[in-house]
Amino acid sequence: MSVTRPLPAFSPAVAPGSPAGATASRPAAFAASGWDRVSRSPYWPVAGLLVAFGAGLRIRQWSFARSFWSDELYVAHNVRERGYLDLLQPLAFSQSAPPGWLWLERFSFEHLGDSERSLRLVPLLFGLALLPLVAGIGRRLLPPLAALAALLLVAVAPFLIGYSNELKQYSAEAFFVTLVVGLALLLSRGVPSWAGAALFWSVAAVAAVFSTLSIPVAGTLGVLLVAQTLTRPGRLPAQRWRDLGRFLAPAPAWAAVALVVYVLFLAPGLADQQLAAYWQGKSIYPAHPLTDLPATVGWFVATYRSLATVPFVAWSAWVVVPLLVLGAAAGLRRLSAVAVLVLLTPLAAGLAGAAVSVYPFNGRLALYAVPACLVLAALAAAPPEVRAGMPARVRWVVGVVLLLALAVPQLATVVVATVHPARAFAQGGGANAADYRTALDYLDTHRRPGDLVLATTVSWNAQSWYGPAADAYVVAAGPGGCPGRTVSTLLPGRSRVWLFQATDWADVANRDVIVRLGGGGVAVAERPFGGARVVRFDLVAGATKGTDVCLVPPPNGAAVR
């Protein structure tokens, strides 16, 4: 009686549907083709150049050390003001981040200081680590040309570069989700061994500590691999059940870690009513029940258009889907249906979470799905076999054209950002290119002894981080006036007043404060900066100003002189 031997967990396997021996020899026509010369070209020298190129783009932005912007400063305050155990509590300012990532940030703060470079070092390292990870996955699973195309797309993706240089966890999310996806792809190629299963679930458990989004992705991948194990052809029912037991044996350890991380870190953020209202207001979640099919289809189309622009940075919203469709078709031929589903899992999990209003899948929050989607899209460049005839060549040409349509705008964006690094984040990471540091340095340099320094309440996180300390925080008086003191009580004996404002938030209220403090012979000089404004008021003798501008307590513990 013959015995079916399981394939090693990570050994090369014959692609589903391929004839026996296909991995040992290729058709003569294919071997003699130009495609074979491409496939036999050295992979690692070219991949090494692409990794170095992508690393250089990321390090260039990190070395520029642009100012923190508002969301980064919220995280920075949590990291600076809390110890390791306190970071395990729900974060202040409606922030949320996985515990392992926060501990790495706290370690960097303690040993390297609070500069932009030191606090962005952890995101940079994860962004750098993603490059050889994608190169390794591509080498094991994809045809060489497709593997290099995937690596190029990941290397030049503006948002992957931008968020490798931001004090947020998104580069870690992208790395760990891609790592778990890569392990699932390798497991899907054969019957998983004890070692393979233990490695997958162990890495998934570690990933859960550093990447909350890896939890739903790993769970979904586990379900896919279970389904594949139970339906694998050539295995007897008893063998399938043994395979299933071998695969699931280490899963409870992952489930325990994932449950703790979810309960302590992810659930409080999902229950934050302020955040929920914010995302609902930005149409991140469906505005109507999913049973309203026209509205649901409209929401999916709007979400896709948003994702195509951020974080894929496609010049046209209709470049990404054809690429994914062609890549999926090539994946079905070159890999397997399970492998295609594995690569689509981060995208599907994100869309499902947003559809049921559990987690927003938009912009930077979708970054964790980008590498897997780019790997799938790169399969569109997989060289066809000559025996497939002209249609295969046509499909390949279309795939290459679409890849170029995606890669060229991204490459142009990062080249401009590298030459002009101050513009990098606005082009490759959103519109949050605030320069609070320069604005506050300007104020500190030009103020004189005896000058009054004010700040608006929405500016407290920047002002309290970069200084100088304010004499007071102010808001415009409401219809009922000020419940306490007004700015006018601080003006006797003053000849100049400085006002710092973060203008990327609530700028209508900011302008109202300027109007109320100016006028009546008061000379007003404004100096704009990226996302900020410094205003100087030169007071005239005897001027009564500020009776309709209220003094408020320092918000969130910010320093006051």
QUIZIDA-V105757 format. One record per residue. N is the residue number from 1. OMEGA is omega in whole degrees, -180 to 180 (NA if undefined). NEAR is the number of other C-alpha atoms within 10 Angstrom. Layout:
# QUIZIDA-V105757
n->N omega->OMEGA near->NEAR
n->N omega->OMEGA near->NEAR
This chain:
# QUIZIDA-V105757
n->1 omega->-179 near->3
n->2 omega->179 near->4
n->3 omega->178 near->6
n->4 omega->-179 near->10
n->5 omega->178 near->8
n->6 omega->175 near->13
n->7 omega->172 near->14
n->8 omega->-173 near->17
n->9 omega->-174 near->20
n->10 omega->178 near->19
n->11 omega->178 near->12
n->12 omega->179 near->14
n->13 omega->177 near->15
n->14 omega->-179 near->17
n->15 omega->180 near->16
n->16 omega->-179 near->13
n->17 omega->180 near->11
n->18 omega->178 near->12
n->19 omega->179 near->9
n->20 omega->179 near->10
n->21 omega->-178 near->9
n->22 omega->180 near->11
n->23 omega->-178 near->12
n->24 omega->-179 near->7
n->25 omega->180 near->9
n->26 omega->175 near->13
n->27 omega->-176 near->11
n->28 omega->-179 near->10
n->29 omega->180 near->11
n->30 omega->-178 near->16
n->31 omega->-177 near->16
n->32 omega->-173 near->12
n->33 omega->175 near->12
n->34 omega->178 near->12
n->35 omega->-179 near->17
n->36 omega->177 near->15
n->37 omega->176 near->11
n->38 omega->-176 near->14
n->39 omega->-180 near->16
n->40 omega->179 near->13
n->41 omega->-178 near->13
n->42 omega->-178 near->10
n->43 omega->-171 near->16
n->44 omega->176 near->15
n->45 omega->179 near->10
n->46 omega->179 near->12
n->47 omega->178 near->24
n->48 omega->178 near->15
n->49 omega->179 near->12
n->50 omega->177 near->23
n->51 omega->180 near->24
n->52 omega->179 near->16
n->53 omega->179 near->16
n->54 omega->178 near->26
n->55 omega->179 near->22
n->56 omega->178 near->15
n->57 omega->-179 near->20
n->58 omega->-179 near->26
n->59 omega->178 near->19
n->60 omega->-180 near->17
n->61 omega->178 near->24
n->62 omega->-179 near->23
n->63 omega->179 near->13
n->64 omega->174 near->16
n->65 omega->176 near->17
n->66 omega->-179 near->23
n->67 omega->169 near->23
n->68 omega->171 near->25
n->69 omega->-166 near->22
n->70 omega->-177 near->22
n->71 omega->177 near->16
n->72 omega->-179 near->19
n->73 omega->175 near->19
n->74 omega->178 near->21
n->75 omega->-178 near->22
n->76 omega->178 near->23
n->77 omega->178 near->17
n->78 omega->-178 near->18
n->79 omega->-177 near->25
n->80 omega->-171 near->14
n->81 omega->-178 near->10
n->82 omega->172 near->15
n->83 omega->-176 near->14
n->84 omega->-178 near->16
n->85 omega->179 near->9
n->86 omega->179 near->12
n->87 omega->175 near->21
n->88 omega->176 near->18
n->89 omega->176 near->13
n->90 omega->-175 near->17
n->91 omega->176 near->20
n->92 omega->173 near->13
n->93 omega->177 near->12
n->94 omega->178 near->15
n->95 omega->178 near->17
n->96 omega->179 near->20
n->97 omega->-180 near->22
n->98 omega->-173 near->24
n->99 omega->-179 near->22
n->100 omega->179 near->18
n->101 omega->179 near->19
n->102 omega->179 near->23
n->103 omega->175 near->18
n->104 omega->178 near->18
n->105 omega->178 near->27
n->106 omega->178 near->24
n->107 omega->179 near->17
n->108 omega->179 near->19
n->109 omega->-177 near->19
n->110 omega->-172 near->14
n->111 omega->-176 near->10
n->112 omega->177 near->13
n->113 omega->-173 near->14
n->114 omega->179 near->18
n->115 omega->178 near->12
n->116 omega->-179 near->20
n->117 omega->-177 near->22
n->118 omega->-178 near->19
n->119 omega->176 near->26
n->120 omega->-179 near->25
n->121 omega->180 near->22
n->122 omega->175 near->25
n->123 omega->179 near->26
n->124 omega->-178 near->27
n->125 omega->177 near->18
n->126 omega->177 near->20
n->127 omega->177 near->27
n->128 omega->-178 near->25
n->129 omega->180 near->17
n->130 omega->-175 near->27
n->131 omega->177 near->24
n->132 omega->176 near->17
n->133 omega->178 near->18
n->134 omega->178 near->27
n->135 omega->-180 near->23
n->136 omega->178 near->17
n->137 omega->180 near->21
n->138 omega->-179 near->24
n->139 omega->-178 near->18
n->140 omega->-167 near->16
n->141 omega->-171 near->18
n->142 omega->168 near->21
n->143 omega->-173 near->20
n->144 omega->-178 near->23
n->145 omega->178 near->23
n->146 omega->179 near->25
n->147 omega->179 near->26
n->148 omega->177 near->24
n->149 omega->178 near->28
n->150 omega->-180 near->27
n->151 omega->177 near->30
n->152 omega->-179 near->24
n->153 omega->179 near->26
n->154 omega->-177 near->27
n->155 omega->-174 near->28
n->156 omega->-179 near->25
n->157 omega->-173 near->26
n->158 omega->-178 near->31
n->159 omega->174 near->28
n->160 omega->175 near->28
n->161 omega->-176 near->29
n->162 omega->-177 near->28
n->163 omega->164 near->27
n->164 omega->-179 near->29
n->165 omega->175 near->32
n->166 omega->-179 near->29
n->167 omega->175 near->26
n->168 omega->-171 near->27
n->169 omega->-169 near->24
n->170 omega->177 near->26
n->171 omega->175 near->30
n->172 omega->176 near->29
n->173 omega->-179 near->28
n->174 omega->-178 near->28
n->175 omega->-174 near->28
n->176 omega->176 near->27
n->177 omega->178 near->27
n->178 omega->178 near->27
n->179 omega->180 near->22
n->180 omega->178 near->23
n->181 omega->179 near->27
n->182 omega->178 near->24
n->183 omega->178 near->22
n->184 omega->177 near->24
n->185 omega->180 near->25
n->186 omega->178 near->21
n->187 omega->-177 near->22
n->188 omega->-176 near->24
n->189 omega->-179 near->23
n->190 omega->178 near->20
n->191 omega->-176 near->24
n->192 omega->175 near->24
n->193 omega->175 near->18
n->194 omega->-178 near->17
n->195 omega->-180 near->13
n->196 omega->179 near->20
n->197 omega->180 near->23
n->198 omega->180 near->19
n->199 omega->-178 near->15
n->200 omega->-176 near->25
n->201 omega->177 near->26
n->202 omega->178 near->16
n->203 omega->178 near->17
n->204 omega->178 near->30
n->205 omega->177 near->25
n->206 omega->-180 near->16
n->207 omega->-179 near->27
n->208 omega->180 near->29
n->209 omega->-177 near->23
n->210 omega->-175 near->24
n->211 omega->-179 near->27
n->212 omega->-179 near->24
n->213 omega->176 near->27
n->214 omega->-178 near->28
n->215 omega->178 near->24
n->216 omega->179 near->18
n->217 omega->180 near->24
n->218 omega->178 near->28
n->219 omega->178 near->17
n->220 omega->177 near->17
n->221 omega->177 near->23
n->222 omega->178 near->19
n->223 omega->178 near->11
n->224 omega->-179 near->18
n->225 omega->174 near->22
n->226 omega->179 near->19
n->227 omega->178 near->13
n->228 omega->-180 near->18
n->229 omega->-177 near->23
n->230 omega->-179 near->17
n->231 omega->-176 near->13
n->232 omega->179 near->16
n->233 omega->177 near->9
n->234 omega->180 near->9
n->235 omega->176 near->18
n->236 omega->-180 near->13
n->237 omega->-180 near->12
n->238 omega->179 near->9
n->239 omega->180 near->16
n->240 omega->-180 near->20
n->241 omega->175 near->14
n->242 omega->177 near->14
n->243 omega->-179 near->21
n->244 omega->178 near->20
n->245 omega->179 near->14
n->246 omega->-178 near->19
n->247 omega->-174 near->25
n->248 omega->-176 near->17
n->249 omega->-180 near->13
n->250 omega->-172 near->17
n->251 omega->-179 near->19
n->252 omega->178 near->12
n->253 omega->176 near->14
n->254 omega->-177 near->21
n->255 omega->180 near->18
n->256 omega->179 near->12
n->257 omega->-179 near->17
n->258 omega->-180 near->24
n->259 omega->180 near->14
n->260 omega->-179 near->13
n->261 omega->-179 near->22
n->262 omega->-176 near->19
n->263 omega->-174 near->11
n->264 omega->-170 near->16
n->265 omega->-176 near->22
n->266 omega->-177 near->19
n->267 omega->179 near->14
n->268 omega->178 near->17
n->269 omega->178 near->21
n->270 omega->-180 near->16
n->271 omega->-179 near->11
n->272 omega->-176 near->12
n->273 omega->179 near->12
n->274 omega->178 near->12
n->275 omega->-180 near->15
n->276 omega->178 near->18
n->277 omega->180 near->11
n->278 omega->-179 near->11
n->279 omega->178 near->17
n->280 omega->180 near->15
n->281 omega->179 near->11
n->282 omega->178 near->9
n->283 omega->176 near->15
n->284 omega->178 near->22
n->285 omega->176 near->24
n->286 omega->-179 near->20
n->287 omega->-178 near->15
n->288 omega->177 near->12
n->289 omega->-179 near->11
n->290 omega->178 near->14
n->291 omega->174 near->8
n->292 omega->-170 near->11
n->293 omega->178 near->11
n->294 omega->179 near->11
n->295 omega->180 near->15
n->296 omega->177 near->17
n->297 omega->178 near->13
n->298 omega->178 near->12
n->299 omega->178 near->20
n->300 omega->179 near->17
n->301 omega->179 near->12
n->302 omega->178 near->14
n->303 omega->179 near->20
n->304 omega->179 near->18
n->305 omega->179 near->16
n->306 omega->-179 near->18
n->307 omega->180 near->22
n->308 omega->179 near->21
n->309 omega->178 near->15
n->310 omega->18 near->21
n->311 omega->-176 near->24
n->312 omega->178 near->27
n->313 omega->176 near->23
n->314 omega->-180 near->20
n->315 omega->176 near->16
n->316 omega->-180 near->12
n->317 omega->-175 near->15
n->318 omega->173 near->13
n->319 omega->-171 near->17
n->320 omega->-177 near->25
n->321 omega->176 near->13
n->322 omega->177 near->15
n->323 omega->179 near->27
n->324 omega->179 near->23
n->325 omega->178 near->16
n->326 omega->178 near->23
n->327 omega->178 near->25
n->328 omega->178 near->25
n->329 omega->178 near->18
n->330 omega->179 near->25
n->331 omega->177 near->25
n->332 omega->-179 near->18
n->333 omega->-173 near->14
n->334 omega->-178 near->21
n->335 omega->178 near->24
n->336 omega->178 near->20
n->337 omega->180 near->16
n->338 omega->180 near->20
n->339 omega->177 near->26
n->340 omega->178 near->21
n->341 omega->178 near->19
n->342 omega->-179 near->27
n->343 omega->179 near->26
n->344 omega->-175 near->19
n->345 omega->179 near->22
n->346 omega->179 near->30
n->347 omega->-178 near->20
n->348 omega->180 near->16
n->349 omega->179 near->20
n->350 omega->179 near->22
n->351 omega->179 near->21
n->352 omega->179 near->15
n->353 omega->179 near->15
n->354 omega->-178 near->19
n->355 omega->179 near->21
n->356 omega->175 near->13
n->357 omega->179 near->18
n->358 omega->-179 near->15
n->359 omega->-178 near->22
n->360 omega->178 near->24
n->361 omega->-172 near->26
n->362 omega->174 near->22
n->363 omega->-177 near->19
n->364 omega->180 near->21
n->365 omega->176 near->18
n->366 omega->-174 near->22
n->367 omega->-177 near->25
n->368 omega->-179 near->28
n->369 omega->-173 near->26
n->370 omega->-177 near->24
n->371 omega->180 near->27
n->372 omega->178 near->26
n->373 omega->179 near->24
n->374 omega->176 near->25
n->375 omega->179 near->27
n->376 omega->180 near->29
n->377 omega->-178 near->31
n->378 omega->177 near->33
n->379 omega->176 near->32
n->380 omega->179 near->31
n->381 omega->179 near->28
n->382 omega->-176 near->26
n->383 omega->-180 near->24
n->384 omega->174 near->20
n->385 omega->-177 near->17
n->386 omega->-177 near->18
n->387 omega->179 near->11
n->388 omega->175 near->10
n->389 omega->-175 near->10
n->390 omega->-180 near->11
n->391 omega->179 near->10
n->392 omega->178 near->15
n->393 omega->179 near->15
n->394 omega->179 near->12
n->395 omega->-180 near->18
n->396 omega->179 near->20
n->397 omega->178 near->15
n->398 omega->179 near->17
n->399 omega->-180 near->26
n->400 omega->180 near->21
n->401 omega->179 near->16
n->402 omega->177 near->21
n->403 omega->178 near->23
n->404 omega->179 near->15
n->405 omega->177 near->17
n->406 omega->-172 near->23
n->407 omega->-174 near->22
n->408 omega->177 near->14
n->409 omega->178 near->17
n->410 omega->-180 near->23
n->411 omega->178 near->18
n->412 omega->179 near->13
n->413 omega->-176 near->19
n->414 omega->176 near->26
n->415 omega->178 near->16
n->416 omega->-179 near->13
n->417 omega->179 near->22
n->418 omega->178 near->18
n->419 omega->180 near->11
n->420 omega->-172 near->12
n->421 omega->178 near->20
n->422 omega->-179 near->19
n->423 omega->-170 near->18
n->424 omega->-173 near->25
n->425 omega->178 near->24
n->426 omega->-179 near->15
n->427 omega->-172 near->21
n->428 omega->-179 near->23
n->429 omega->-180 near->24
n->430 omega->-177 near->17
n->431 omega->-173 near->12
n->432 omega->-177 near->16
n->433 omega->-179 near->21
n->434 omega->178 near->24
n->435 omega->-180 near->21
n->436 omega->-174 near->31
n->437 omega->-179 near->21
n->438 omega->-180 near->16
n->439 omega->-178 near->25
n->440 omega->173 near->24
n->441 omega->178 near->13
n->442 omega->180 near->14
n->443 omega->-177 near->22
n->444 omega->-179 near->16
n->445 omega->-172 near->9
n->446 omega->178 near->11
n->447 omega->180 near->16
n->448 omega->176 near->10
n->449 omega->-179 near->5
n->450 omega->177 near->11
n->451 omega->177 near->17
n->452 omega->-180 near->20
n->453 omega->179 near->22
n->454 omega->175 near->22
n->455 omega->175 near->25
n->456 omega->-174 near->25
n->457 omega->-180 near->22
n->458 omega->-179 near->22
n->459 omega->-170 near->22
n->460 omega->-174 near->26
n->461 omega->177 near->24
n->462 omega->-176 near->28
n->463 omega->-178 near->25
n->464 omega->178 near->21
n->465 omega->-174 near->20
n->466 omega->-179 near->18
n->467 omega->0 near->18
n->468 omega->179 near->18
n->469 omega->-180 near->19
n->470 omega->172 near->22
n->471 omega->-179 near->18
n->472 omega->173 near->22
n->473 omega->-171 near->25
n->474 omega->170 near->23
n->475 omega->176 near->21
n->476 omega->-180 near->24
n->477 omega->175 near->19
n->478 omega->-179 near->11
n->479 omega->-179 near->7
n->480 omega->-178 near->6
n->481 omega->-178 near->13
n->482 omega->178 near->17
n->483 omega->-179 near->11
n->484 omega->-178 near->8
n->485 omega->177 near->14
n->486 omega->180 near->22
n->487 omega->-178 near->21
n->488 omega->-180 near->17
n->489 omega->180 near->12
n->490 omega->-172 near->15
n->491 omega->-179 near->19
n->492 omega->180 near->11
n->493 omega->-180 near->10
n->494 omega->175 near->14
n->495 omega->180 near->14
n->496 omega->177 near->19
n->497 omega->176 near->20
n->498 omega->179 near->23
n->499 omega->176 near->24
n->500 omega->180 near->27
n->501 omega->166 near->30
n->502 omega->-171 near->29
n->503 omega->179 near->22
n->504 omega->175 near->18
n->505 omega->170 near->14
n->506 omega->-175 near->13
n->507 omega->175 near->15
n->508 omega->177 near->9
n->509 omega->177 near->14
n->510 omega->-178 near->24
n->511 omega->179 near->13
n->512 omega->179 near->15
n->513 omega->179 near->22
n->514 omega->-179 near->19
n->515 omega->-177 near->11
n->516 omega->179 near->16
n->517 omega->-180 near->23
n->518 omega->179 near->20
n->519 omega->178 near->13
n->520 omega->179 near->12
n->521 omega->179 near->11
n->522 omega->178 near->17
n->523 omega->-177 near->13
n->524 omega->177 near->17
n->525 omega->-179 near->13
n->526 omega->175 near->13
n->527 omega->-178 near->13
n->528 omega->174 near->14
n->529 omega->178 near->18
n->530 omega->178 near->19
n->531 omega->-177 near->20
n->532 omega->179 near->23
n->533 omega->173 near->21
n->534 omega->-177 near->21
n->535 omega->177 near->19
n->536 omega->178 near->24
n->537 omega->175 near->20
n->538 omega->-173 near->17
n->539 omega->174 near->22
n->540 omega->-177 near->14
n->541 omega->177 near->12
n->542 omega->-179 near->9
n->543 omega->176 near->13
n->544 omega->-177 near->15
n->545 omega->171 near->19
n->546 omega->179 near->21
n->547 omega->180 near->17
n->548 omega->174 near->20
n->549 omega->-171 near->24
n->550 omega->169 near->22
n->551 omega->-179 near->25
n->552 omega->180 near->18
n->553 omega->177 near->12
n->554 omega->-178 near->19
n->555 omega->171 near->15
n->556 omega->174 near->13
n->557 omega->179 near->10
n->558 omega->-175 near->17
n->559 omega->174 near->17
n->560 omega->-179 near->16
n->561 omega->NA near->8
